Amino acid sequence: MRNRNVLISGASVAGPALAHWLGRHGFKPTVVELAPALRQGGQAVDFRGAAHLTVLDRMGLLPALRRFQTGGSPIRFVDEHGRTLLHLPAEFAGGELEVLRGDLARVLYEHSAPHTEYLFGDSITGLTETPSAVRVDFRSGASRDFDLVIGADGLHSNVRRLAFGPEEEYVSHLGYYAATWQLPNELGLPQGSVGYNAPGRLASVGADHRDPARAGAFFVFAAPQLSYDRHDPEQQKQLVNDAFSDLGWEVPRLLASLHRAPDLYFDSISRADVDTWSRGRVCLIGDAACGATIGGMGTGTAVVAAYVLAGELARAGGDHRTAFTRYENRLRTYAKACQSGGDRTGKFLAPATATRIRIRNALLSRPLFLNGMLRLGQKVSTTIALPDYPTSPTPAPAPAAD
């Protein structure tokens, strides 16, 4: 087997999923992650359709993930007085299997750790390809040679920037921003989420699936591309506050909790379009290759892509040129179809006008229209034929990370 030593950047979903499969195929994966440890918490992510569930089953993860499944969350849209305007069932957002992102990351880590070297608290600062390897420089000051480097580091991929070019050449802003944070459940919310719309804005909050004393806020707002420091949460909190400070309902209380929140996820709703997913010994996977911030079934696509990329590398005996081409040919159409849902996410969650909000609510109040949207998501997620790549048995998982 050629090219066995593989460096993967990113320990969210695509990275550990790829490490799992590479290890089972006899490769030696290393995962580098900027965060000092696995990220906990986070929003719920879902899997839907035969392709997603088949890969999870072949990974041996379904029993573990089903222990953590949330059951989905119903969504209720209200007016400023709290009166219900629209109710969406749990399966609308939850798919066939919904788990919190932190739980998914931990399960993937546990199942990949027996055959994977994890480097937390570090990142890649330089890539120099030679005829036989890639020289990788790390922020820690170390330098190492790897046979292959895989960018599984998300929409704002560091590997893509270093090997392919600046982010602005590949990532398109879709006109919206999203923010999430944790807060005390001072509203006494039952399971599920409640949201309030104003034109171009959504403010929502839902009870924590495990701890009824906790809740999670989810805000979306329309805006042109903003200039801000992605590593400055206080600046990001101010952007959210400025966008929602004039609204009523429970928004003032939620904004007050934001200023005290120790954690904040804030990002644009954007799309990544890369003309080819590999250059030499470097390849992209997941959102780094074909991402959409929200609504593009990125989590399910990432686990399917990890399965195919590792399988094609094994099938080609480590010949990266052959494997990378086969991987992209098999995945691109499927991934692009899934990704296209992200183009509509902002407009769906935060319609631009009061009229469009009313139209959305009226359409989704019709069972036939709602069921049609659910069937469409199922159809898109199944439009790929999964090869059967022979592997070694699944090793026993390691203890969970702290």
C-alpha positions in Angstrom: 0.0 0.0 0.0 1.4 3.4 -1.0 0.8 6.7 0.7 -0.2 5.3 4.0 0.6 8.3 6.2 -2.3 10.8 5.8 -2.7 14.1 7.6 -6.3 15.3 8.0 -7.0 18.9 9.1 -10.1 19.2 11.2 -11.7 17.1 14.0 -15.4 18.0 13.6 -17.2 15.4 11.4 -15.5 14.8 8.1 -12.0 14.5 9.6 -12.7 11.8 12.3 -15.1 10.0 9.9 -12.3 9.8 7.3 -9.8 8.7 9.9 -12.1 5.9 11.0 -12.3 4.5 7.4 -8.6 5.1 6.6 -7.6 3.1 9.7 -9.9 0.2 8.8 -8.3 0.2 5.3 -4.7 0.0 6.8 -3.7 3.6 6.5 -2.1 5.6 9.3 -4.1 8.8 9.8 -3.2 11.8 11.8 -5.8 14.5 12.6 -4.7 18.1 13.5 -7.3 20.3 15.2 -6.9 24.0 16.2 -9.2 23.7 19.2 -7.6 22.4 22.4 -10.1 19.5 22.7 -13.2 18.2 21.1 -15.9 20.8 20.8 -18.9 20.1 23.0 -22.5 21.0 22.6 -23.5 22.7 19.4 -26.7 22.6 17.3 -28.5 19.4 16.4 -27.5 17.8 13.1 -29.5 15.2 11.2 -29.2 12.2 8.9 -31.8 11.3 6.4 -32.1 8.8 3.6 -30.6 5.4 2.8 -27.1 6.7 1.9 -26.5 8.4 5.3 -27.8 5.6 7.4 -26.1 2.9 5.3 -22.7 4.5 5.9 -23.3 5.0 9.6 -24.4 1.3 9.8 -21.2 0.2 8.0 -19.2 2.3 10.4 -20.8 0.5 13.3 -22.0 3.8 14.8 -25.8 3.5 14.7 -26.2 1.8 18.1 -24.1 4.5 19.8 -25.8 7.4 17.9 -29.3 6.1 18.6 -28.5 6.4 22.4 -27.9 10.1 21.9 -30.7 10.8 19.4 -32.9 13.8 20.2 -36.0 12.6 18.5 -36.1 15.8 16.5 -37.5 19.1 17.6 -40.9 20.6 16.6 -40.7 24.3 15.6 -43.4 26.8 16.4 -43.4 30.3 14.8 -45.2 33.0 16.8 -46.1 36.7 16.5 -44.9 39.3 18.9 -47.6 38.4 21.4 -46.6 34.7 21.4 -49.6 33.5 19.4 -48.8 30.5 17.1 -48.7 31.2 13.4 -47.1 28.0 12.2 -46.2 24.6 13.7 -43.7 22.3 12.0 -43.3 18.7 13.2 -40.1 17.3 14.7 -39.3 15.3 11.5 -39.2 18.5 9.4 -35.8 19.4 10.8 -34.8 16.2 12.5 -34.6 13.8 9.6 -34.5 10.1 10.5 -31.7 10.4 13.1 -30.9 13.7 14.9 -28.1 14.1 17.4 -26.2 17.1 18.9 -23.1 17.9 17.0 -21.0 17.5 20.1 -22.3 13.9 20.7 -21.6 13.0 17.1 -18.0 14.4 17.3 -17.4 12.4 20.4 -18.7 9.1 18.9 -16.6 9.6 15.8 -13.5 10.4 17.9 -14.0 7.3 20.0 -14.3 5.0 17.0 -11.3 6.5 15.1 -8.9 7.0 18.1 -7.6 3.4 18.3 -5.8 3.8 14.9 -5.5 7.7 14.7 -3.0 10.2 16.1 -4.8 13.3 17.2 -3.0 16.6 17.6 -5.2 19.1 19.4 -4.4 22.8 19.9 -2.3 23.0 16.6 -2.9 23.9 13.0 -1.1 23.9 9.6 0.8 27.0 8.6 2.6 25.8 5.5 2.4 23.1 2.8 5.3 22.3 0.5 4.7 19.4 -1.9 7.7 17.3 -3.1 7.6 14.4 -5.6 7.1 11.9 -2.8 5.4 13.7 0.1 4.0 17.0 1.5 6.2 18.9 4.0 3.8 20.3 6.6 4.7 23.2 8.9 2.6 23.5 12.1 1.8 26.5 14.3 3.6 24.7 17.2 6.9 25.0 15.2 7.1 21.4 14.2 7.5 20.2 10.6 6.6 16.7 9.4 6.3 14.9 6.1 3.1 13.2 5.1 2.2 11.2 2.0 -1.2 13.0 1.6 -3.0 15.9 3.2 -6.7 16.2 3.4 -8.6 19.4 4.2 -11.6 18.5 6.4 -11.6 21.9 8.1 -14.9 23.4 7.0 -16.2 26.2 4.9 -13.3 28.5 6.0 -10.7 25.8 5.2 -7.1 26.5 6.1 -5.9 23.7 3.8 -7.9 25.1 0.9 -6.4 28.5 1.5 -2.8 27.2 1.6 -3.1 24.8 -1.3 -5.7 26.3 -3.6 -5.8 30.0 -3.0 -7.7 32.7 -1.0 -11.1 32.0 0.4 -12.8 34.7 -1.6 -12.1 32.7 -4.8 -14.2 29.8 -3.6 -16.8 30.9 -1.0 -19.9 32.9 -1.9 -21.9 34.9 0.6 -25.6 34.0 0.4 -26.9 37.1 2.1 -27.5 36.0 5.7 -25.7 35.4 9.0 -26.5 32.9 11.8 -25.7 32.9 15.5 -26.2 30.3 18.2 -25.5 30.3 21.9 -26.5 28.6 25.2 -28.5 30.3 28.0 -30.6 29.4 31.0 -34.2 28.3 30.2 -35.8 31.3 31.8 -38.8 31.0 29.6 -39.7 27.5 30.9 -39.8 26.1 27.4 -40.9 22.6 26.8 -39.1 20.4 24.2 -39.0 22.1 20.8 -38.2 25.6 19.5 -40.2 28.7 19.2 -39.3 31.5 16.8 -40.3 35.0 16.0 -39.9 36.6 12.6 -39.5 40.2 11.4 -38.6 40.9 7.8 -35.1 39.5 7.2 -34.7 38.3 10.7 -35.4 35.2 12.9 -35.0 35.0 16.6 -35.6 31.6 18.1 -35.0 29.6 21.2 -35.4 26.0 22.2 -35.1 23.9 25.4 -32.0 21.7 25.8 -32.7 18.1 25.0 -31.0 16.8 28.1 -31.1 19.6 30.6 -34.5 21.4 30.8 -32.9 24.2 32.8 -30.8 25.1 29.7 -31.8 26.4 26.3 -30.2 27.3 23.0 -30.8 30.5 21.0 -30.7 30.6 17.2 -30.7 33.9 15.3 -30.6 34.5 11.6 -30.5 37.9 9.9 -30.1 39.2 6.3 -27.0 41.4 5.7 -24.5 42.1 3.0 -21.1 40.6 3.5 -19.7 42.0 6.8 -16.1 42.7 7.7 -15.3 41.3 11.2 -12.8 39.3 13.1 -13.8 35.6 13.1 -11.8 35.1 16.3 -13.4 38.0 18.3 -16.7 36.8 19.9 -17.3 40.2 21.5 -17.3 41.9 18.1 -19.7 39.2 16.8 -22.0 39.6 19.7 -22.2 43.3 18.9 -23.2 42.5 15.3 -26.0 40.3 16.5 -27.2 42.9 19.0 -27.2 45.7 16.4 -29.2 43.5 14.0 -32.0 42.7 16.6 -32.0 45.6 19.1 -35.2 47.1 17.8 -37.4 44.0 18.1 -39.9 43.0 20.7 -41.2 39.6 21.8 -38.5 37.8 23.9 -35.7 39.3 21.9 -34.4 41.8 24.5 -34.1 38.9 27.1 -32.3 36.7 24.6 -29.9 39.5 23.7 -29.2 40.1 27.4 -28.2 36.4 27.7 -25.9 36.7 24.6 -23.7 39.3 26.4 -23.2 36.8 29.3 -22.8 33.7 27.0 -19.3 32.1 27.2 -19.8 30.4 23.8 -21.0 31.8 20.5 -21.2 30.3 17.1 -21.4 33.1 14.5 -20.9 32.8 10.7 -22.2 33.8 7.4 -24.6 31.5 5.5 -22.3 30.8 2.5 -21.5 28.3 -0.1 -18.1 26.8 -1.2 -17.6 26.0 -4.9 -14.2 24.4 -5.8 -13.6 23.5 -9.4 -11.6 20.5 -8.5 -11.3 19.0 -5.1 -7.6 17.9 -5.3 -4.3 19.4 -6.3 -1.3 17.0 -6.3 -1.2 15.3 -2.9 -3.8 17.6 -1.3 -7.5 16.9 -1.3 -10.6 18.5 0.2 -13.6 16.8 1.8 -16.9 18.0 3.4 -17.6 21.7 3.6 -14.1 22.6 2.5 -14.9 21.1 -0.9 -18.6 21.7 -1.3 -20.1 23.2 1.8 -23.2 25.2 2.7 -23.4 26.7 6.2 -26.9 25.5 7.0 -29.5 23.5 5.2 -27.1 21.7 2.7 -27.1 18.3 4.5 -23.5 18.9 5.1 -23.1 16.4 8.0 -24.6 13.5 6.1 -22.6 14.4 3.0 -19.4 14.5 5.0 -19.8 11.0 6.3 -20.7 9.6 2.9 -17.7 11.5 1.3 -15.3 10.1 4.0 -16.5 6.6 3.2 -15.9 7.0 -0.5 -12.6 8.8 -0.3 -11.1 6.2 2.0 -12.5 3.4 0.0 -11.2 4.7 -3.3 -7.7 5.2 -1.8 -7.8 1.6 -0.6 -9.1 0.3 -3.9 -6.3 2.2 -5.8 -3.7 0.8 -3.5 -2.9 4.3 -2.2 -2.5 5.8 -5.7 -3.8 9.2 -4.9 -4.2 10.5 -8.4 -6.5 7.6 -9.4 -8.3 7.7 -6.0 -8.9 11.4 -5.9 -10.3 11.4 -9.4 -12.6 8.5 -8.7 -13.7 10.1 -5.4 -14.7 13.4 -7.0 -16.4 11.7 -10.0 -18.5 9.6 -7.7 -19.4 12.4 -5.2 -19.6 15.7 -7.0 -23.1 15.5 -8.4 -24.5 14.1 -5.2 -22.8 16.7 -3.0 -23.8 19.6 -5.2 -27.5 18.4 -5.1 -27.4 18.3 -1.3 -25.5 21.6 -1.1 -28.2 23.4 -3.1 -30.6 23.3 -0.2 -28.3 25.8 1.6 -29.1 28.4 -1.1 -32.7 28.6 0.3 -32.0 28.4 4.0 -31.8 32.1 4.8 -34.8 33.0 2.7 -36.8 30.2 4.4 -35.8 31.0 8.0 -35.9 34.8 7.6 -38.0 35.9 4.6 -37.2 39.4 3.4 -40.7 40.9 3.8 -43.8 40.5 5.9 -45.6 39.3 2.8 -43.1 36.5 2.2 -43.3 35.5 5.9 -47.1 35.1 5.5 -46.7 33.2 2.3 -44.2 30.8 3.9 -46.4 30.2 6.8 -49.5 29.6 4.7 -47.7 27.1 2.4 -46.2 25.1 5.2 -49.5 24.9 7.0 -50.7 22.7 4.1 -49.9 19.0 4.8 -49.4 18.2 1.1 -46.8 21.0 0.7 -45.1 20.1 3.9 -45.0 16.4 3.0 -43.6 17.2 -0.4 -40.7 19.1 1.1 -39.9 16.2 3.4 -40.0 13.8 0.4 -37.7 16.1 -1.5 -35.1 16.0 1.2 -35.3 12.2 1.3 -34.9 11.9 -2.5 -31.9 14.2 -2.7 -30.0 12.3 0.1 -30.4 9.0 -1.7 -29.1 9.9 -5.2 -25.8 8.0 -4.9 -24.9 4.3 -5.3 -22.5 3.3 -2.5 -19.8 0.8 -3.5 -18.9 -1.9 -1.0 -15.3 -1.4 0.0 -13.9 -4.4 1.9 -12.4 -3.4 5.3 -10.9 -4.8 8.4 -13.3 -5.3 11.4 -14.2 -2.2 13.4 -11.8 -1.8 16.4 -13.0 -1.2 19.9 -13.6 2.5 20.6 -11.2 4.4 22.9 -12.5 6.1 26.0 -14.2 9.4 25.4 -12.1 12.6 25.4 -12.4 15.0 28.3 
